[in-house]
Amino acid sequence: MTEHSAPDGAMTKTDILVAGAGSTGLAAALAFARSGAKTTLVGRIPPPLPGRTVALFEASVRFLDALGALERVKALACPVEAIRMIDDTDQLFPVPELTLRASEVDLPALGVNVSNDELVGVLLDLVRAQPEIELIEADIADYELNGAGAAAILADGRRIEADFIVAADGRNSRARAVAGIDVKEWTYPQVALTMMLRHEFPHDNMSTEWHTRSGPFTLVPLPAREDAPHRSSLVWLMSVADARRRLAKPREELEYEIEDYAKSEFGAMKVESDIGQFRMGGMQVSQHAKGRLALVGETCHVFPPIGAQGLNLSLRDVADLEDCLASVDLRNERELSRALARYDRHRHADIGFRTNGVDVLNRSLIIPYLPVDLFRGASFIAVATLGPLRRAVIREGVLPHLVLPRLMRKPAGEARAG
């Protein structure tokens, strides 16, 4: 349900206030409304993100099914049945290719790849159709957080009081700052270029990653179109200087270079979208909840787009928080405090594991140091040759054992029935 106009200074009350209307905030509003909470979602709908797609793995697929979004997302997405990783760093000792297949863990696909803008569109339509959700497309100017309650003051003067606030307002979160939660940030000497491509030869529903000295060059399958049977999205990490040089090139020259980086495996390349770019960096927080506030998504973690962990981790934040708050009396401070302590423990473990893993892999690529190359190569060889280890890696990537919330446990098709 979309907002109704209200006079400046008007006050409303809600059970759950979700701050931020990106994909994570939209999913959070749907999850809490599903549990029966009166939910208010406040934020600006994000503008289109050029060339950006999201690969959603099995746990996220199950979560979308629980929210009632999966069928519409699947109609716009391409299944990802395998991930192939190729070492292209020209290190001293050759490293074999590593392929992770869904069939090895008895799944039809590891997940699906969908345009970020289309995913937001599906979730937004569901939010607007939900009578339990009030959507207010406005900016939040400030917050009031105390033991008895919480409130958001909108830029137009309106005040929304809530029993609990879910902060999904991004890396520069105002809610996090008001709560006094400390942040650790760092940067990498890299830029990611993102775009959608059509190519000559099929991708066979397989994502292919070339690990280069500037970072991964990753092609992820997209669904066919009538005029383009073979399509993929590209996430290409490189130095700032290389990004500037490539963006200045004529489009045809850039397409030749992309084909060259892909070793001509997919034939001629054609860029079909605008090209997006963003700097690489990382972020962690000292705690994931405080008082009557919890952090989800990029409000509490940021890292490079390696292994498609970003949005999958954000949706797991949401599902985990909904799980921890299930049956909790939000007005009971002691009960709420225990639930949020559990959420914080879960997120420290899950986010810390993913963030550190991505950081180590990214740095191992961009730092040409022989011992690091040997360690990375030995890890690839071990996973490629040892079946039980490879299957454990696949399962951890698509159905993490550390934290698997209730809304991510039932296979697609069973979630809504349950």
N, C-alpha and C positions, 0 to 999 in steps of 0.2 A: 504494500500500500504506500503510495507516495504522499508526501506531506500535504497538509492543508495550511493555508496562510495563517499566521498568528501575529498579533500586535507585538511591537518591540516591548521587551521586558516581561513577556508572558512566561509562565512557568508550567511545565508538565512533569509527570512522574512516570517512571518505567522500572521494570525489574533489571534488565540488562541494557546497557548502552554500549554499542559497538562504535568505536571511533575509527574512521577510515573506510572508504568504499571501493577499494581495489578488490582483486579476486579473493584475498584472504579475509578481508572484512565482510564481503558479501557471503562467503561460505560460513563465517562465524555467525552472522545474523540468521542464516537458514538453519544452522545446527541448533542454536539456542531456541529459536521459535519452534522447531520440531519437538524439543523437550517440554514445550508448554509455557516457556517464559515469555512475558510481554517484552518485546525487543524493539529498541529504537536504534536505527543505523544512521549515523551522521557523517557526511563527507562528500567530497566532490567526486563524481565519476571520472576515472582517469582518462586522459586523452589517448588516442591510438599510439601504440608502440611499434615503430617501423620494423618489419622483419622478425618480430619476436614470436616464438612459439614456446610451448611448455610441454615437456614429456612427463606424463603422469603415470607412475608405476602402479602395480596391482593394489597396494594398500589405498592409494588415492582414488583409484577406480572404484573400489568398494565404498569408499566414503562418499563419492559423488552419487553412487547408486542409492545410498541411504538418504541422501538429500533430495532424491528424485530428479537428478540432473544428468544421469549417465546416458540415457538413450539419446538425448539431444546432443550431448558432447560427442558421442560415438559417431553420430551422423556427420559430424564436421571433422572428424579426426582420422588418423591413419594408425593401425596397430603397429607396435614395435615388437617384433618377434625375436630379435637378437641384437646384440651390441658387439661390434668388432673393433678391437683396439690394435693399432699398428704403431710401433716405435719408429719414428722418423727423425731421430736426433743425430743419426750418424755416429753413435757412440762406438767405442773401440771393439766391443764384442756384440755380434748380432743377437737380436732378441726375437723370438718367434711371435707371430700374431696370436692374439688371445680373443676367442669368441665365446660370448656368454649367451646361451640359448634358453628361451622360455621352456622348450620341450624337456630340458634336463630337470626341471623342477615341476613337471606335470601341469604347466600352464599353457593356454593357447597363445598368450602374448605376455611380454614383460609389462606392457602398458600401452598407452596411446599418446600420439603427438598431435597437438591442436594449436591453432593460432591463439595467442594470448588475448587478442581483442575479441575473438569469437567466444572464448571461455567466459570472459567478463560479461559479454552480451547474454549468454545463457543464464548465468547466475543472477544477473540484474533482472531479467524477465521473471525469474522465479521469485525474487525478492518482491518485486512490484505486484505479483499475484498473491502474495501471502497477506491475509488480513491481520495476522498476528505481528507483522513487522511494520513499523512506521519508518519510512525512508525520508530523511531530511537532507536535501542536497545543499549544504551550507558549510561554512568554515567554523571550527571551534577556536575561540580566542583564548580561553583559559579553563582551568579546572579547579575545583575545590575538593580536596580529599581529606577525610577524617574518619575516625573509628565508627561513627554513627551512620555515615552515608557518604555519597559522592555526588558531584554535580559538574556539568559542563556548561560553560557560558558561551553562547554562540556569538559570532561577530556582529549580528544584528541586535544583540541584547537579550535574546531569549535564553531562558535557563531550563536545563533538563536535569532533574534529580533522579538518581538511579541507586539501586541497591548494590550494583557492581558495574565496573567499566572494563571492557575488553579493548585494549589499545592495539589497533591494526593500522596506525597512522604513519608507518614507514620509518625509514632510517633516521630522520630528523624529528622524531616524535616529541610533540609538546607534552603529551600525557606522561611519558617516561621522565622528562625533565622535571615536571612538577612533582612527581613522586620521589624524586631524588635518587633515582637508580643510576649507578655509575656505568660508564661505557668505556670499552677498550676498542680502539680503532687502529687499523693499519692500512697501508696501500701497497700495491704491486706496480711494477713499471710496465703495465700492460693496458691496452684498450681492447674491448671486444667489438667487432663489427657483426651485425646481425642482418640477415636478408633471406628472402625466399627465392628459390631457383627452380627452373625447369631444366631437365637434362635429357640426353639422348637415350641412355640405357637405364633399365629398371633398377630400383634399390632393393627389391625383394623383401620389403618391410624390415630392413636391417639398418641400424644406425652405425655409421663408420666414423671412428675417431683416429686421426693421425696426430700422434704426440710429437710436436716439433720443439725446437729450442726457444721459440717465442710463446709456446703454449699450445693447447689443443686446437686442431682444425676439425670441426665436427659437422657431419652431414646427418640430419635426422629425417626420416621419411615423412612425406606429406601425402594426403589423398590425391588421387588423379582428378583432373578436370577434363571436360570434353575436348578442349584444345591443347591439353598438356597431360599426357598419360603418366609421365615420370616427373615427380616433383620432390624437392627436399628443402628443409630449412638449413641455414648455415650459421654456426657460431664460430667465429674466427678470432682467436686471441693473438695479439701482436704488440710490438712496441708502439709508443706514442708517435714516433717519427714515421714508422711504417704505415700506421693508420692514416696519418695526415697525407702521406704520399699516395696511398691507394684511393683515398676519397677524392683526390684531385685528378685522378686518371680519367680519361674517357671510359665510358661504361664498357665498351667492347674490349679494351685492353685489360680491364679488371676481370672480365669474364674469361679471357685467355689465361690469366694468372691463376684464377680459381681452378680451371680445368687442369692446369699444370700441378697445382698443389694436390689435387685429387688423383694424380698419376693417370689421368685420362680414363679412369675406371668407369666413369659415368658418361663419357663422351663429351660432346659440346655442351657448354653451360650458358644459360640465359637468366640474368637477374630479372625477376618479375615484380619485385616490390621496391619500396623505398628502402634505403639502407640506414639502419640504426647504429648508434655507437654509445658506449658507456665505459667509464674508467673502472678498472679492477681495484677492489679493496675488500677489507674484511672488518667484521664487527662482532663483538660479544658483549654481554651485559653481566653485571655482578649478581643480579637476581632477576627472576622472571615473573615475580609477583610481589606486591607489597600493599598491605592494607586492603583496600577494596578495588584493586587494579591488577590486571594480569596483562602481560605482553605476549603477542603472537606475531609470527611472520617477520618481516624485515625490521620491525620495531626491536627485535631482540637477536637477530643473527643476519649477517651478510657474508657471502664468500663467492669466489669465482664460479662461473657456470660450468663446472666440471662434474660429470656423472649425473647431471640433471637432478641434483639434490634439493635445489632451492625451494620451489613451490611445494614439492612433496613434503619437505620438512615443515613448511608453513602450515599445510593442511593437517599435518600430524600434531602441530601445536594446538590447533583449533579442536581437533577430535579429542586430544588428551585433556584439554581444559574442560570441555563439555563432560567428559567422563568423570573427572575429579569433582566437578560441581554437581553431578547428578544426585538428587535427593538431599542436597545440602540446603539448609535454611540460610539464605543469604543475609538475613538480619541478625543471625546468631554469630557474633564475632569469633567465639572460640571454635565453633564448628567450621566456619569459613577459613580460619587461620590454619587448621589442620589440613583441610582440603588443598589449600594453596601451597603448604609446605610439601605435600606430596607432588603437586604439579611442578614445583621448582626442582625437586630431586629428579623427576623424570626428564625435564628439559635440559638440566645441566648435563646429564649423562648422554642423551640422544644428540643434542646440539654440539656438545663438546667433541664427541666421537666423529661426527660428520665434518665439523669445521676443521679439526686437526688433520683429518685424513685428506681433505681437499687441499689444505695448505701445504702439507708435505709433498703431495703429488705435483702440485703446481711449481713449487720451489725446486723440486728435483729435476724438472724439465728446463727451467730457465737458468739454472746454475750448472755450468759444464764442469763438474767435479767428478773424477773417475770413481772414487768410492761410492758416491751417491748413485752414479749410473749403474755400477755393479749391483747395488742393493735393489734398485728398481728393476733391473733386468732379471735378477734372481727371483724376485717376487712374481714377475710375469711368467717365468718358466714354471714356477711351483704351481701357480693357479692353472696354467695351461695343461700341465701333465698330470696333476692329481685330481681325479674326479670328485672325491668327497669334498676337498677344499674348494673346488670351483663351484660346486652346487651350494655350499655354505655361503660363498661370496654372493651368488645370485640371489639366494633367499634373503640375505641381509639387505641387499639393495632394494628389493621390491616388497618384502614383508618383514621389516625389521623386528628382531626378537627382543631388543631392549625395551621398547614401548610399542605395543600394538593396541590402541584404544578400541573400545567396544564397537564404535561405528566403522571400524576398519577390519573387523574379524570375519564377517559373513561374506562369502563369495557373491559376486554380482548376481542379482536375480533373487537372492534370499533376504537381502537387507531390509527392503520395505515390507516383505511378508512377515519378517520377525518383529 
